[in-house]
Every structure is written in structure tokens, then in C-alpha cells.
Amino acid sequence: MSRRYLINFDSAELPRIDTDFLVIGSGSAGLRAAIEANRHGDVVLITKGALQESSTRYAQGGIAVAMSEDDEIGFHVEDTLKAGAGLCNEKAVQIMVEEGIERVSELIQWGANFDKEGETLGFTQEAAHQRRRIVHRGDATGAETTHVLVTHLKKQKRIQVIEYAFAVDLMTQGNTCYGAAALIDNTLHCIFAKATILAAGGLGRIYQCTSNPKVATGDGFALAWRAGCEMMDMEFVQFHPTTLFLMGAPHFLISEALRGEGGTLISARGERFMGKYHELEELAPRDVVSRANLSEMELTDSPCVYLDITHLSPNFIQNRFPTIYHTCNQYGIDITTDLIPVRPGAHFMMGGVRTNMNAETGIRGLTACGEVACTGVHGANRLASNSLLECIVFGTRAGKAAAEYAGTLDTQVHASVRIQSYDESESSSDKFNDTSNPTVDVNTAQEIIRELMWRHAGILRNGEDLKKVADALAPLDRSISGNQIEALELQNMLEVARLITRIAIARTESRGGHYREDYAERDDTNWRKHLVVRRNEPTLRFEPV
């Protein structure tokens, strides 16, 4: 039985904040949800880092949307379902694609300066899309989207933003969420809300190589898990085929749009190789390209492969990909003349907190949106550039659902709730559960998790190695010392790593982002189903699509 709360507390003894809506996270999903909820009441938005620090900010490629003259909603739906490898919720996909047109138009109305061709939007191509449907701002679409949403949010008069606030746990009684306990200025606060929106982002930092920012340690997944949410499709982690591989450089994302514009992958032998692995070559689905890159690295005994766009004009490269051009240039690579060394990295989580079409979880008063949520739109493998689309569509829906729920409450009864996270026998002054006698410091334990997950629960998996990961993670639970927030992050990383490993062991087939070397074939007869797990329930549930 896993712990329910990470810190013992009594809400009556702590600083208290009351609001109509609490939003946890400041990526595009959280920002859009806060803007929507603000139409119906006061909002407190808490974020782990600075307001603009999220995975959205680093998204390069763009937003997939069926707005070009030669595109149709049906084509976009078809491509999404195909990429999802049989596990998408078709109704959710239809909602995302249809409502996405209005949401992108709204961003443009709010000031998004997406690239144009003449007087009309310019669309680019990415892998597994049958049309050029990606709207973009150079190779910094995420930064543009973040800027627009933050600017619009700051114009709202009833949204309070608290930066550098760490959400420790959701506060629940029975099957109802009443807000969250959060560390603000190193002091635990209880934030009570009529409705809570979880938009806490991804988990890429549980892997050694990732495109995700430092804040992406899986906190939102762990919060929801401890609170009793159903978690679905947790085995499906997407690895981006191309992150920058240079000594001393960060694992900087090299956008799929480079391949969409004609970039080719080259082995250490100087040979183009994707034709051996898929008929779409460089525009094959991400899981195929990632495995192909790994295979070529092994065949050539090289730590990377190379991306070549030198056949494109220097002016085009510098104007279309300014962020990538300048970043690589800082490390001595001129991408107009040099090959770019790349390797795969953890990029996106398809699974997460199970929600319905309105972003509602199984807990009353709690909605979830963005990467932390499993709406069913991505299935086993996300289609390129659908992530920002999902965020703004279901972020809006989460805000609306939160407002509808809040409108049903007896405000006086809600305001009288008191949350105690410890048993009668425990003291509220006991800050952390089970944190004595550390055997290894936090930073070391985090690195152990990252190496284990990268080597054995990453792009290539097998049952024997996955079980070794599960065994190796067990003793780390009591290995806590050092910085308070880092210790809490470690607990969250452990929870999430265990979940991924447990479900990956159970799915004895290969599908989308989950590839088992010992079960290398996709098995639609037995495995076209979701795996659902809930805290303290001993068995997994298998639910047909």
C-alpha cells in the first residue's frame, strides 16, 4: 500500500488560501484552462517554476490543424487514429480536430504571429501527416503560443499567479477534491478551491536523455495517483528521434519539421538508412524512426546518427529554423554546411490521468488536461504536433467543466472542510513520512532512476529487464536526504517509474511507443485494449477500446 500524502499536515494549522478555481501548471493547457475558468470566478494558478517555463515553451514544430484549403477534418482524424495504433478514442479525436480550428483561430485573434505565405497561413509537413497542416512560428511555435497565452492571461483581473510553488498533494475527502497542499516560499500552504484543474505537464526527466525541461519530473501523475485517480496507458512513452547529441550541450530538440522540409538521416558510415525500416523513410512515425536510429547506432558502434539538411538553401534554413540554427551554432555546428549529431530522447507521455471528454477525472471537483491527462486522443503513439492542439482544446474544456461543477456546490459547506493528512497517532510536526536513515542522497537516487528507465524501460524493452528495474527501484523509496523539494520530486519520480514499469511488464506485445523485444509483434486479437490501474487496487483492469 503506497502512502497517500507525502507530508503530514492539518489544514487548520497552516496558512490558507481560498479561491474558486485552482490551476496547477502553466503550460498551454493550464494557461488556457485558467483563462476559461476566469470567466466564472477567481483563479489561483500555481506553477513549479517561472510562469513561462513549461514543455510548451520548447515546442518547436507547430500546431496541427485542418485549416488549409486542401485539408479536411476527416483527413486529420484519419492520420491521428493511424498514428495511435488502434488505441485512440475516436470521439475524443473528433472533438480535438473540430474544436482545434476554433482554438487556433482564437490564438491568432489574441495576437499569435504564425508564419504566412503571402496573406494566408503557411503550413508545413511533419511525419505521418497526409497533408501540410502544421501552423508554426519559425521553429519556436511553443514560445509564441506561450507568449500569447501569458499576455492574454495577464489581462484578466481575477487570476492570481504564484510562481515557484510546488504542489505536494491534492487534498481529498472521500471522492472529492478540495484543492492542494503546496510549498510556497518553503512554507506549506493549503489552497482550497471549489474546483481544481491539474495541468502539471510531463515526466521526461525520469529518463537520462530527454527533450523535456527540468521541471518535468512527473509530479502531476504522482499527485493524481496518490489521490486515487485512474491511470491509463502508462506504458506508452514517446521518444523523439532527434535530440542534439554533443558533449557539454543540452539534449536540445531538433524538430521533426527539419525532416518534413526534406532533411535526411545519415549513419556514422555516411549512408542514408531509413528506407530499410519504413516506406515513408524519414517521415515514418516517431517510434519507427527512434528504433531505426538506435539500430544504426548499434550497427556502426556510434553514440549517434546524423541529420543532414545541407542541401537546403542557407537563407531558407536560417529563416525557417532560427532557434535550431543559433543553438547549434553556439556549439560549433553550422547546420547549413554541417551534419547535426542526433539521438532519440524521451519526449511525451501518451498515457496519464484518465479523463472523459470534458476533462473530468473520476474524482469530483478535479479535472485534468495537457500531457498529464489521458484523454484518449493519442492512443499508443502521438501524431506530431497534436500536443499543443490537445492542450488548448481540452484546457478550454477543463475550465468549462470546472465552472459547471463549482456552480453546483454549497459554498458554506465547502468552506468548512478541514483536511488532516496524518493518522491520530501521528504528529503534524512530522514533516515527511518514512524519510529517516537515508542510504543515498537525492541527486544520486534520481540519477539511478534515470539510468534504469533509459536502459531498460525506454525505447526497447523486454520482460526480464523490466522486472530488474522494478526490483532496483524498491530500495530507493527510503533513500531521501537533501533539499526538501528535490526529495519530494524523487518520491514522484519513483511513483511514476514504478507505474510505467508495472504496466510495461503487463503488456506482452509491441504497439506504438511500447516496444517489447520479447513480444515484437502487435497483437490486435488480445491487446487492443487499455490498461487501467488505481492506487491500492491489487489488479490491473483491461478495457477494450
C-alpha positions as CSV (number, residue, x, y, z in Angstrom):
1,M,0.0,0.0,0.0
2,S,1.6,3.3,-1.1
3,R,1.5,6.4,1.0
4,R,-1.4,8.8,0.5
5,Y,0.3,12.1,1.4
6,L,4.0,13.0,1.3
7,I,3.8,15.5,4.1
8,N,1.8,15.3,7.4
9,F,-0.3,18.3,7.9
10,D,-3.6,19.7,9.4
11,S,-5.1,22.4,7.2
12,A,-6.4,24.2,10.3
13,E,-2.8,24.8,11.4
14,L,-1.4,26.1,8.1
15,P,-1.7,29.3,6.0
16,R,-4.8,29.0,3.9
17,I,-5.7,30.4,0.5
18,D,-9.3,30.3,-0.8
19,T,-10.3,30.6,-4.4
20,D,-13.0,29.5,-6.8
21,F,-10.5,27.6,-9.1
22,L,-7.1,26.3,-8.6
23,V,-4.9,25.5,-11.7
24,I,-1.7,23.5,-11.2
25,G,0.7,24.1,-14.1
26,S,1.4,26.9,-16.5
27,G,1.9,25.2,-19.9
28,S,-0.6,25.9,-22.7
29,A,-3.2,23.6,-21.1
30,G,-3.0,25.2,-17.7
31,L,-3.0,28.8,-19.1
32,R,-5.9,28.1,-21.4
33,A,-7.9,26.4,-18.6
34,A,-7.2,29.4,-16.3
35,I,-8.4,31.9,-18.9
36,E,-11.6,29.8,-19.4
37,A,-12.3,29.3,-15.6
38,N,-11.7,33.0,-15.0
39,R,-14.9,33.8,-16.9
40,H,-16.7,32.2,-14.0
41,G,-14.8,33.2,-10.9
42,D,-11.4,33.8,-9.2
43,V,-8.5,31.7,-10.2
44,V,-5.2,30.9,-8.4
45,L,-2.6,29.4,-10.8
46,I,0.4,27.8,-9.2
47,T,3.5,26.8,-11.2
48,K,6.6,24.9,-10.2
49,G,9.0,27.4,-11.9
50,A,8.6,30.7,-13.7
51,L,5.2,31.3,-15.4
52,Q,6.6,30.8,-18.9
53,E,8.7,27.7,-18.0
54,S,7.0,24.5,-19.4
55,S,7.3,22.0,-22.2
56,T,5.0,24.2,-24.3
57,R,7.7,26.9,-24.4
58,Y,10.2,24.4,-26.0
59,A,7.8,23.0,-28.6
60,Q,9.3,23.8,-32.0
61,G,7.3,22.1,-34.7
62,G,3.9,23.7,-34.5
63,I,0.2,23.1,-34.1
64,A,-1.5,20.5,-36.3
65,V,-4.9,21.9,-37.5
66,A,-7.1,21.2,-40.6
67,M,-7.3,24.8,-41.8
68,S,-5.5,24.7,-45.2
69,E,-7.5,24.6,-48.5
70,D,-6.6,21.1,-49.4
71,D,-7.1,19.6,-45.9
72,E,-10.2,18.2,-44.3
73,I,-11.2,17.3,-40.7
74,G,-11.6,13.7,-41.8
75,F,-8.0,13.5,-43.0
76,H,-6.7,14.8,-39.7
77,V,-8.8,12.4,-37.8
78,E,-7.6,9.6,-40.0
79,D,-3.9,10.4,-39.5
80,T,-4.4,10.7,-35.7
81,L,-6.1,7.3,-35.5
82,K,-3.5,5.6,-37.6
83,A,-0.6,7.0,-35.5
84,G,-2.4,5.9,-32.4
85,A,-2.1,2.3,-33.4
86,G,-5.6,1.2,-32.6
87,L,-6.0,2.7,-29.1
88,C,-7.3,6.2,-29.8
89,N,-10.8,7.2,-28.6
90,E,-12.3,8.3,-31.9
91,K,-14.8,10.6,-30.3
92,A,-12.1,12.4,-28.4
93,V,-10.0,12.7,-31.6
94,Q,-13.0,14.2,-33.5
95,I,-13.5,16.8,-30.7
96,M,-9.9,17.8,-30.8
97,V,-9.7,18.2,-34.5
98,E,-13.0,20.0,-34.9
99,E,-12.7,22.4,-31.9
100,G,-9.0,22.9,-32.7
101,I,-9.9,25.1,-35.6
102,E,-11.7,27.5,-33.3
103,R,-9.0,27.4,-30.7
104,V,-6.2,28.1,-33.2
105,S,-8.2,30.9,-34.7
106,E,-8.6,32.3,-31.2
107,L,-4.8,32.3,-30.7
108,I,-4.5,34.3,-33.9
109,Q,-7.1,36.7,-32.7
110,W,-5.2,37.1,-29.5
111,G,-2.1,38.0,-31.4
112,A,-0.3,34.8,-32.4
113,N,2.0,35.7,-35.3
114,F,2.2,32.4,-37.1
115,D,4.2,32.3,-40.4
116,K,2.4,33.2,-43.6
117,E,2.8,32.6,-47.3
118,G,1.6,35.8,-48.7
119,E,-1.6,36.8,-47.0
120,T,-2.6,33.3,-45.8
121,L,-1.2,31.0,-43.1
122,G,1.8,28.9,-44.1
123,F,1.6,25.2,-43.4
124,T,4.5,22.7,-43.1
125,Q,4.7,18.9,-43.3
126,E,5.6,16.5,-40.5
127,A,5.8,12.8,-40.2
128,A,2.6,10.7,-40.7
129,H,0.5,13.6,-41.9
130,Q,-1.0,13.2,-45.3
131,R,-1.3,17.0,-45.7
132,R,0.7,20.1,-44.9
133,R,-1.3,21.2,-41.9
134,I,1.2,22.4,-39.3
135,V,0.9,26.1,-38.4
136,H,4.1,27.5,-37.0
137,R,6.2,30.4,-36.0
138,G,9.6,29.6,-37.4
139,D,10.8,26.8,-35.1
140,A,9.6,28.4,-31.9
141,T,5.9,27.9,-32.1
142,G,5.7,26.9,-28.4
143,A,7.4,30.1,-27.3
144,E,4.9,32.1,-29.5
145,T,2.0,30.2,-28.1
146,T,3.2,30.7,-24.5
147,H,3.7,34.4,-25.1
148,V,0.2,34.9,-26.5
149,L,-1.5,32.9,-23.7
150,V,0.6,34.5,-20.9
151,T,-0.1,38.0,-22.3
152,H,-3.8,37.3,-22.5
153,L,-3.9,35.8,-19.1
154,K,-2.2,38.8,-17.5
155,K,-5.0,41.0,-18.9
156,Q,-7.5,39.1,-16.8
157,K,-8.2,40.8,-13.4
158,R,-9.2,37.7,-11.4
159,I,-6.3,35.4,-11.9
160,Q,-3.6,35.3,-9.2
161,V,-0.3,33.6,-10.4
162,I,2.0,32.1,-7.8
163,E,5.4,31.2,-9.3
164,Y,7.9,28.7,-7.7
165,A,5.1,27.0,-5.9
166,F,5.5,23.2,-5.6
167,A,2.2,21.2,-5.4
168,V,2.9,18.5,-2.9
169,D,-0.5,16.7,-2.9
170,L,-4.1,17.1,-3.9
171,M,-6.4,17.4,-0.8
172,T,-9.3,15.0,-0.9
173,Q,-12.0,13.7,1.4
174,G,-13.9,10.7,0.2
175,N,-14.1,11.0,-3.6
176,T,-14.0,14.8,-3.7
177,C,-11.0,17.1,-4.3
178,Y,-10.8,20.4,-2.3
179,G,-7.6,21.8,-3.7
180,A,-4.0,21.2,-3.0
181,A,-1.2,21.4,-0.4
182,A,1.7,23.4,-1.8
183,L,5.0,24.7,-0.7
184,I,5.2,28.4,-1.3
185,D,8.3,30.2,-0.1
186,N,9.3,27.0,1.7
187,T,6.2,27.0,3.8
188,L,3.3,24.5,3.3
189,H,0.1,26.2,2.4
190,C,-3.4,24.8,1.9
191,I,-5.1,26.1,-1.2
192,F,-8.8,25.4,-1.0
193,A,-10.8,25.6,-4.3
194,K,-14.3,24.8,-5.4
195,A,-12.7,23.0,-8.4
196,T,-9.1,22.1,-9.2
197,I,-7.5,21.8,-12.7
198,L,-4.4,19.6,-12.9
199,A,-2.2,20.6,-15.8
200,A,1.2,19.8,-14.4
201,G,2.9,18.6,-17.6
202,G,5.1,15.7,-18.4
203,L,7.7,13.2,-17.0
204,G,10.6,13.1,-19.4
205,R,13.1,13.9,-16.6
206,I,12.7,10.3,-15.3
207,Y,14.8,9.4,-18.3
208,Q,18.5,10.0,-18.8
209,C,18.1,11.6,-22.3
210,T,15.1,13.8,-22.8
211,S,13.9,16.9,-24.6
212,N,11.9,18.0,-21.5
213,P,12.7,20.9,-19.2
214,K,14.0,20.3,-15.7
215,V,10.5,20.8,-14.2
216,A,9.1,17.7,-15.9
217,T,9.6,15.1,-13.1
218,G,6.2,13.6,-13.3
219,D,4.7,15.4,-10.3
220,G,1.2,15.7,-11.7
221,F,1.0,12.0,-12.5
222,A,2.1,11.2,-8.9
223,L,-0.3,13.7,-7.3
224,A,-3.2,12.1,-9.2
225,W,-2.1,8.6,-8.5
226,R,-1.9,9.2,-4.7
227,A,-5.3,10.9,-4.7
228,G,-6.9,7.8,-6.2
229,C,-7.3,8.8,-9.9
230,E,-7.5,6.1,-12.5
231,M,-4.3,6.0,-14.5
232,M,-4.5,4.7,-18.1
233,D,-2.0,3.7,-20.8
234,M,1.0,4.4,-18.7
235,E,3.3,2.2,-20.7
236,F,3.2,4.5,-23.8
237,V,6.1,6.9,-23.6
238,Q,7.0,8.6,-26.9
239,F,10.7,9.1,-27.7
240,H,11.6,11.8,-30.2
241,P,14.0,10.5,-32.8
242,T,16.2,13.6,-32.9
243,T,17.7,15.4,-29.9
244,L,21.1,17.2,-30.2
245,F,24.0,14.9,-29.1
246,L,27.1,16.9,-28.3
247,M,29.3,16.7,-25.2
248,G,28.5,19.6,-23.0
249,A,25.3,20.6,-24.8
250,P,21.8,20.0,-23.5
251,H,19.6,17.4,-25.2
252,F,18.1,20.1,-27.3
253,L,15.1,19.1,-29.5
254,I,15.9,19.0,-33.3
255,S,12.4,19.5,-34.7
256,E,10.7,16.9,-36.9
257,A,9.9,19.8,-39.2
258,L,13.5,19.5,-40.5
259,R,12.7,16.1,-41.8
260,G,9.3,17.5,-43.0
261,E,11.3,20.0,-45.1
262,G,13.5,17.3,-46.7
263,G,16.1,16.6,-44.0
264,T,17.6,13.1,-44.2
265,L,19.1,10.8,-41.6
266,I,22.7,9.5,-42.1
267,S,24.5,6.8,-40.3
268,A,28.1,7.1,-39.0
269,R,29.1,5.4,-42.2
270,G,27.7,8.3,-44.2
271,E,24.8,6.2,-45.5
272,R,21.1,7.1,-45.6
273,F,19.2,4.3,-43.9
274,M,15.5,5.0,-43.2
275,G,14.5,3.2,-46.4
276,K,15.5,-0.1,-44.8
277,Y,13.0,0.4,-42.0
278,H,9.8,2.1,-43.4
279,E,8.3,3.0,-46.7
280,L,7.8,6.6,-45.5
281,E,11.6,6.8,-44.8
282,E,12.3,10.0,-42.7
283,L,8.6,10.7,-42.4
284,A,7.8,7.4,-40.7
285,P,6.1,7.5,-37.2
286,R,8.3,8.6,-34.4
287,D,8.6,5.2,-32.7
288,V,9.8,3.7,-36.0
289,V,12.4,6.4,-36.6
290,S,13.6,6.2,-33.0
291,R,14.2,2.5,-33.2
292,A,15.8,2.8,-36.6
293,N,18.2,5.4,-35.1
294,L,19.1,3.1,-32.2
295,S,19.6,0.2,-34.6
296,E,22.0,2.2,-36.8
297,M,23.9,3.4,-33.7
298,E,24.4,-0.2,-32.7
299,L,25.4,-1.4,-36.2
300,T,28.0,1.3,-36.5
301,D,29.1,1.3,-32.9
302,S,28.3,5.0,-32.7
303,P,26.7,7.1,-30.0
304,C,24.6,9.0,-32.5
305,V,23.3,9.3,-36.1
306,Y,23.3,12.5,-38.2
307,L,20.6,14.7,-39.7
308,D,21.5,16.4,-43.0
309,I,19.7,19.5,-44.3
310,T,22.8,21.0,-46.1
311,H,21.1,20.6,-49.5
312,L,18.6,23.3,-48.5
313,S,19.5,26.9,-49.1
314,P,21.2,28.7,-46.2
315,N,18.7,31.6,-46.2
316,F,15.8,29.1,-46.0
317,I,17.4,27.2,-43.1
318,Q,18.2,30.4,-41.1
319,N,14.7,31.9,-41.7
320,R,12.7,28.7,-41.1
321,F,14.8,27.3,-38.2
322,P,16.4,30.2,-36.5
323,T,16.3,28.7,-33.0
324,I,17.9,25.4,-34.1
325,Y,20.5,27.3,-36.3
326,H,21.6,29.6,-33.5
327,T,21.6,26.9,-30.8
328,C,23.7,24.5,-32.9
329,N,26.0,27.4,-33.9
330,Q,26.8,28.0,-30.2
331,Y,28.3,24.6,-30.1
332,G,30.3,24.9,-33.3
333,I,27.9,23.4,-35.8
334,D,26.7,25.4,-38.8
335,I,23.7,23.4,-39.9
336,T,23.8,25.0,-43.4
337,T,27.1,23.1,-44.0
338,D,27.5,20.6,-41.2
339,L,25.6,17.4,-40.3
340,I,23.7,17.5,-37.0
341,P,24.6,14.7,-34.5
342,V,21.3,13.4,-33.0
343,R,19.9,10.6,-30.9
344,P,16.5,9.7,-29.5
345,G,15.2,11.2,-26.3
346,A,12.1,10.9,-24.0
347,H,9.7,13.4,-25.3
348,F,6.0,12.9,-24.5
349,M,3.7,10.8,-22.4
350,M,0.6,9.4,-24.2
351,G,-0.9,7.9,-21.0
352,G,-1.8,9.6,-17.7
353,V,-4.8,10.6,-15.6
354,R,-7.9,9.1,-17.2
355,T,-10.5,11.7,-18.2
356,N,-13.7,11.8,-20.0
357,M,-14.5,14.1,-23.0
358,N,-14.9,17.1,-20.7
359,A,-11.5,16.5,-19.0
360,E,-13.2,15.3,-15.8
361,T,-11.4,12.7,-13.7
362,G,-13.1,10.1,-11.5
363,I,-12.7,12.4,-8.5
364,R,-15.3,15.1,-8.0
365,G,-14.0,18.6,-8.4
366,L,-10.9,17.5,-10.3
367,T,-10.3,18.0,-14.0
368,A,-7.1,17.2,-15.8
369,C,-5.7,18.5,-19.2
370,G,-2.5,18.6,-21.2
371,E,0.2,16.0,-21.0
372,V,-0.7,14.8,-17.5
373,A,-4.1,13.7,-18.8
374,C,-5.1,10.7,-20.9
375,T,-8.0,12.0,-23.0
376,G,-7.6,9.1,-25.4
377,V,-6.6,11.3,-28.4
378,H,-3.1,9.9,-28.7
379,G,-3.6,6.2,-28.3
380,A,-0.4,4.3,-28.3
381,N,1.6,7.0,-30.2
382,R,1.0,10.7,-30.6
383,L,0.8,12.2,-34.1
384,A,3.4,15.0,-34.5
385,S,2.1,18.5,-33.5
386,N,-1.1,17.2,-31.9
387,S,0.1,18.0,-28.4
388,L,-0.4,21.8,-28.4
389,L,-3.8,21.3,-30.2
390,E,-4.9,18.9,-27.4
391,C,-3.7,21.3,-24.7
392,I,-5.7,24.3,-26.0
393,V,-8.8,22.2,-26.8
394,F,-9.0,20.2,-23.6
395,G,-7.6,23.0,-21.5
396,T,-10.7,25.0,-22.6
397,R,-13.0,22.0,-21.8
398,A,-11.3,21.6,-18.4
399,G,-12.1,25.2,-17.5
400,K,-15.7,24.9,-18.6
401,A,-16.2,21.6,-16.7
402,A,-14.6,23.1,-13.5
403,A,-17.0,26.0,-13.7
404,E,-20.1,23.8,-14.2
405,Y,-19.1,21.7,-11.2
406,A,-18.3,24.8,-9.0
407,G,-21.8,26.1,-9.8
408,T,-23.4,23.0,-8.1
409,L,-21.7,23.4,-4.7
410,D,-23.0,24.6,-1.3
411,T,-20.3,27.2,-0.7
412,Q,-20.7,27.3,3.1
413,V,-20.3,23.5,3.4
414,H,-17.3,23.6,1.1
415,A,-15.6,26.4,3.1
416,S,-15.9,24.4,6.4
417,V,-13.8,21.5,5.2
418,R,-10.7,20.6,7.2
419,I,-8.1,18.2,5.8
420,Q,-5.8,16.2,8.0
421,S,-3.2,14.1,6.2
422,Y,-2.0,12.0,9.1
423,D,-3.5,9.4,11.4
424,E,-4.5,10.3,15.0
425,S,-1.3,8.5,16.2
426,E,1.0,10.7,14.2
427,S,2.2,14.2,14.9
428,S,1.6,17.1,12.5
429,S,5.1,18.3,13.2
430,D,6.5,15.1,11.5
431,K,7.3,16.8,8.2
432,F,8.0,13.8,6.0
433,N,6.8,10.2,6.1
434,D,9.4,7.5,6.2
435,T,12.4,9.7,5.4
436,S,14.8,8.7,8.1
437,N,18.0,6.7,7.7
438,P,18.9,7.8,4.2
439,T,21.1,5.3,2.3
440,V,21.9,7.5,-0.7
441,D,21.4,11.2,-1.4
442,V,18.5,12.5,-3.6
443,N,20.6,13.5,-6.6
444,T,22.2,10.1,-6.7
445,A,18.9,8.3,-6.4
446,Q,17.4,10.5,-9.2
447,E,20.3,9.5,-11.5
448,I,19.8,5.9,-10.7
449,I,16.2,6.1,-11.7
450,R,17.1,7.9,-15.0
451,E,19.7,5.4,-15.9
452,L,17.5,2.4,-15.1
453,M,14.5,3.8,-17.0
454,W,16.6,4.8,-20.0
455,R,18.4,1.4,-20.3
456,H,15.5,-0.9,-19.6
457,A,12.1,0.9,-19.8
458,G,12.8,3.1,-22.7
459,I,12.7,2.7,-26.5
460,L,13.5,-1.0,-26.4
461,R,12.1,-3.2,-23.6
462,N,11.9,-6.8,-22.5
463,G,10.2,-8.6,-19.6
464,E,13.4,-9.7,-17.9
465,D,14.9,-6.3,-17.8
466,L,11.7,-4.6,-16.8
467,K,11.4,-6.8,-13.7
468,K,15.0,-5.9,-12.8
469,V,14.0,-2.2,-12.9
470,A,11.1,-2.9,-10.6
471,D,13.4,-4.6,-8.1
472,A,16.0,-1.9,-8.3
473,L,13.5,0.9,-7.7
474,A,12.2,-0.7,-4.5
475,P,15.0,0.2,-2.0
476,L,15.2,3.8,-3.3
477,D,11.9,4.7,-1.5
478,R,13.7,5.4,1.7
479,S,16.8,7.0,0.1
480,I,15.8,10.5,0.9
481,S,18.0,13.4,2.1
482,G,19.0,16.9,1.0
483,N,16.8,19.6,-0.5
484,Q,13.2,19.4,0.5
485,I,11.7,19.9,-3.0
486,E,14.2,17.5,-4.5
487,A,13.2,14.9,-2.0
488,L,9.5,15.3,-3.0
489,E,10.5,15.2,-6.7
490,L,12.3,11.9,-6.0
491,Q,9.2,10.4,-4.5
492,N,7.2,11.5,-7.5
493,M,9.7,10.1,-9.9
494,L,9.7,6.8,-8.1
495,E,5.9,6.6,-8.2
496,V,5.8,7.3,-11.9
497,A,8.7,5.0,-12.8
498,R,7.0,2.1,-10.9
499,L,3.8,2.7,-12.8
500,I,5.4,2.7,-16.2
501,T,7.4,-0.4,-15.4
502,R,4.5,-2.3,-13.9
503,I,2.2,-1.7,-16.9
504,A,5.0,-2.2,-19.4
505,I,5.6,-5.7,-17.9
506,A,1.9,-6.5,-18.3
507,R,1.5,-5.6,-22.0
508,T,3.0,-8.5,-23.7
509,E,3.0,-7.1,-27.3
510,S,4.6,-4.2,-29.2
511,R,2.4,-1.2,-30.1
512,G,3.2,2.4,-30.8
513,G,5.6,3.8,-28.2
514,H,5.8,0.5,-26.3
515,Y,8.2,-2.0,-28.0
516,R,8.9,-5.3,-26.4
517,E,11.9,-7.2,-27.9
518,D,10.4,-10.5,-26.4
519,Y,7.0,-9.8,-27.9
520,A,7.9,-7.8,-31.1
521,E,4.5,-8.1,-32.9
522,R,1.4,-6.1,-32.5
523,D,-1.5,-8.3,-31.3
524,D,-4.9,-6.9,-32.0
525,T,-6.6,-10.1,-31.1
526,N,-5.6,-10.0,-27.4
527,W,-4.3,-6.5,-26.8
528,R,-6.5,-3.9,-28.5
529,K,-7.3,-2.7,-25.0
530,H,-6.3,-0.2,-22.4
531,L,-4.6,-1.0,-19.2
532,V,-6.1,0.9,-16.2
533,V,-4.7,1.0,-12.7
534,R,-5.7,2.7,-9.5
535,R,-3.9,3.1,-6.2
536,N,-4.3,0.3,-3.7
537,E,-6.3,-1.8,-6.2
538,P,-4.3,-5.1,-6.4
539,T,-5.1,-5.9,-10.0
540,L,-4.9,-4.1,-13.4
541,R,-8.0,-3.6,-15.4
542,F,-8.1,-4.5,-19.1
543,E,-10.6,-2.4,-21.0
544,P,-11.4,-2.9,-24.7
545,V,-11.2,0.2,-27.0
